[in-house]
């Protein structure tokens, strides 16, 4: 099922943006997303969430229009 890769990839994008661009703490991001701080850390460091799916999403026109 595609959602088993899409949801973590989407969480990864959101976590990275909130931490890096908006200076949210990993704890705050974890609370908002309903995941652990350790999971946020892994998303931010690229150790969790599929980079292939993220690249595919960024290449899609409908994703680009949301930026």
C-alpha positions in Angstrom: 0.0 0.0 0.0 1.3 3.4 -1.0 0.3 5.1 2.2 2.9 3.2 4.3 5.6 5.2 2.4 3.7 8.4 1.7 2.7 9.2 5.3 6.2 8.9 6.7 7.6 10.9 3.7 5.0 13.6 4.3 5.7 13.7 8.1 9.4 14.0 7.2 8.8 17.1 5.0 6.6 18.7 7.6 9.1 17.9 10.5 12.1 19.3 8.6 10.3 22.5 7.6 9.0 23.2 11.1 12.4 22.5 12.7 14.7 24.1 10.1 12.7 26.9 8.7 10.4 27.9 11.6 12.7 27.0 14.5 10.2 24.8 16.2 11.7 22.4 18.8 11.7 18.8 18.0 9.5 18.2 21.1 6.9 20.7 19.8 6.9 19.1 16.3 6.5 15.7 17.9 3.5 16.9 19.9 1.9 18.4 16.8 2.4 15.4 14.6 1.6 12.9 17.4 5.0 11.1 17.2 8.0 10.9 19.4 10.9 13.4 19.5 13.2 10.5 18.4 11.1 10.1 15.3 11.3 13.8 14.6 15.1 13.7 15.0 15.3 10.8 12.5 13.1 12.7 10.0 15.2 15.8 10.4 18.5 13.9 10.0 17.2 11.9 7.0 17.3 8.6 8.7 13.5 8.0 8.4 11.0 8.7 5.7 11.8 7.8 2.1 14.0 10.3 0.3 12.9 8.7 -3.0 9.3 9.5 -2.3 10.2 13.0 -1.2 12.1 13.6 -4.5 9.1 12.3 -6.4 6.7 14.6 -4.6 8.9 17.6 -5.2 8.9 16.8 -8.9 5.1 16.8 -9.1 3.3 19.8 -10.4 0.6 19.6 -7.8 3.2 19.6 -5.0 5.1 22.5 -6.5 1.9 24.6 -6.7 1.5 24.2 -2.9 4.9 25.9 -2.1 
